[in-house]
Amino acid sequence: MIVISNARRNIIPGNRLLFFILICFSISPPPLSIKERAAHQETLLAMQKAQYQQLSRHIESVRQARHDLRQHLNVIDHYLNSGKTEELKAYIAQYRQMLPPDTFCTWCENYAVNTMVNYYVDEARKSGVDISVSMAVPQKLSMNEAEFCSVLGNLLENALDACREYTDSNPFIRLRAKEENSHLALTVDNSCSSAPVEENGRFLSTKHDGFGTGTASVRSIAEHYHGVVTFRYADQCFFASVFL
């Protein structure tokens, strides 16, 4: 049993990603096999590694920025003391063109959801998958935050796996999420080479023998909230819709 108390509010931002990953991957009603637990553990470690690499890059970029800033201030000071305002304007204009683009994306107001989406967006782009995101999700959700992240993570993981196995060109993922009137609507559409095999209302796993646990977990959480889940395949596309 996992108990979430008010102490979660005191978790520092650098560790919140790990906290929510642990919670999200713990919410999985069907029992997991050894292979399935190993696969979930690999995903957890990958997200931890991505967080560490992002933090390391940030620390290095701050260090470099502080060093560069001193040099730029020396140049600006020289132009000001020399009264060379036109040269100073030209220098500042040139410096602005050198600034790197801002790669940090804020998809929504909720930290946990935003962090998870950023992870899968990065993974999709690394795999050459065209991913688009449109989210209108508030900071405080109308449902349990960890359960929503579990639904979101399972759908995005399945979509990314399908795109990596897609045999044609230009695989894509389209993520849409919105909360309105205390209800959350979530859709994930993605490229998919073939229709998933279904038996007795459950999809067979493409990674191992037996049924897949991701879609089963999504259905279980939706049932808990008296929600609706639909999965549909057509024209090499898989469509997942969840209303909670």
N, C-alpha and C positions, 0 to 999 in steps of 0.2 A: 504494500500500500504506500502511496506517495502522498504526503501531507504538505500542502502549500499554505504557509501562514503569512502573516503580515510582514515577516522578516524579508520577504522577497523584495520589498520596497527599498531595502538597504543594500541590495546587491549593486556593486559598482558596474558602470556601463561596460567595461572591458570584459567582464565575466558573464554578462547577461545572456550573450549568445549561447554559451555552453549550457547555462541553466535551462534555457528554453528548448535547446536541442534534446537535452536529457529528458525533459518532461514530455516533449512531443513524441519521441521514439518509445517512451514508456507506455503511451496510450495505444494499445493494439490488442483488442479483445481476443482474436483468435490466437491460440498457442503457437509459438514460433519454433521451427526446427533449428537444429544447430547451424545449418547453412543460412537460414533466414536471419538468425541472430548475428551471424558473422557478417552478412551483407549490411545489416543495419549498423553494425559497429564500424564497418568500413566507411559508410556515409558519415557517421558521427566524427570519425577521425579526419576525414577529408574536410569537413566544415571547420573543425578545430584548427587544422593546418592552414586553411584559407584565412581564418581570423588572425592567426599568428603572423602570416606573411603580410597581411594588410597592415597590421600594427607595426611590423618591422619597417615596411616601406614608408609609413607615416613618420616614424622616428627619424629615419635617414633623410627624408625630404625636409623635415623641420630643421635638422642640423645643417643641411646644405643651404637652405633658405636663409638661415641666420648668417652664415658665412658670406653668401652673395649680397645680402642686404647691406652689410658693412661696406663692401666695395662700391655698391651703387650710391650709398650715402656720401662716400668720399668724393665721387664724381659730381654729384649734385651740389655738394658744398663748394667744390672748386668753381663750378659754373656760376653759382650765386655770388661768391666773393669776387669773381671777375666781371660780374655784370653781364654775362653772356646769356641773356634770357632766351633768345631764339635758339641757340645751341642746346640750352636746357630743355626747351619744348621738344626739339627733335630727338633728344636722347630719351626723354620719357615716352614719346610715341614709339620709338624703337624697342624700348624695354617692354612696353605693353604687348607688342607683337610676339615677344619671346616667351611670355607667360604660358605655361601649359594649360590645356583645357581642364575644366573641373569635371573629373570622372565620377565623383560621388553622386549617387542618385537617391533622392528621397521619393519613394513611390507612394507612401501613405504616412499618416501621423503615428501609427502604432509601431513602436520600436521592434518588437519581436517579428511581426509580419514583414516589416521593411527589411530587416536583416536576412530573413529567410529568402525573400524574393531576390535580394541582391546576390546571394550565394548562387541561386539557380540561374540568374541572368548571366553571371560571370561564367558558370560552367557551360551554359548553352553557347555563348559566344566563342569560348575556347574550342567547342566542338563544331563550329561553323554553322550553328543553328540560328536562324533569324527569329528573334523573340521580341514580342511587343507586350507592353504592360499598361493597363489602365485600371487604377484603383482609387476608390473613394471610401476608404476605411478610416474611421476615427481613432483617436488615441485609446479610448476606452471602448471595448467591444461589447455588444449586447449578449454575448455568450462567453463561455470559458475560453480564455486566450490560447491556452495550450492545446485545447481540442481543435480550435480553428486552425492553428499552425500545423497540427497533425494532418488534417484534411488537405490543407494547402500543400504541405510537403510531399504527401503521398501522390497527389495528382501531378505535381511538377516533376517528381522523380520518375513516374511512369511515362510522362510525356517526353522527358529528356532521353530515357532509355529507348523509346520508340523512334525518336528522331535519329539517334546514333545508329540504329539498325536500318534506317530508311534507305532504300536502294536507289531511288531517283534523286534528282538534284533539288537544291533549295528547300531543305526541311524547315519547318516553322513551328513556333509555339505562340499561341495567342492567349494571354491571361487577362481576365476581366473580373473585378470584384467590386461590390458596392454594398453598403449598409444603408437601409432605408426603413423607417418605421419599426426599428428594433429587429429587423430581419436582415440576414446576410445572404447575398446572392453571389455565387462564384462559378465561373466557367473557365475551362481550360480546353482549348482546341489545339490539335497537333497533327503533324504528318504521321502516317502509319502505313507501312507497306502492305499489311494484310489484316483482315478482321481477327480480333482475338477469339479464341475458342471458349465457348461458354457451356457449362453443364449445370443443370438444376439451378439456374440463376446466378451462378458464380463463374468467374473467369479462371481459366487455367493459367498458371504462371509460365512465363517464357524463360525464366531463369532456373527453374528447378521442377522436379516432379510435384504434382499436386496443385492445389489452388493458390492463387495469388493472395497475399495478405493486405496489400495496399488498398485495393478497391473494397475489400471486405471491411477494413477498418473505417473507411469513409462511410460506407453504408450503415455500419453500427452506430457511429456518432450521429449521423443524420436521423436515424430512428430514435435515438435518445432525445433529440430535440423535436421530434415529430415533423421532421423535414422531408424533403423530396430529393432523390438522387436519380439522374438519368445518365446512361452511357449509350452512345450510338456510334456506329461506324458507317461511313459512306464515302466513296470516291477517294480512297487512300487517306482519309482523315478520321481521327477519333475525336468525338465530342463528349466532354464530361461537364455536367451541370449539377450544381448543388444549391439547394435553397434551405436555409436554416432559420 
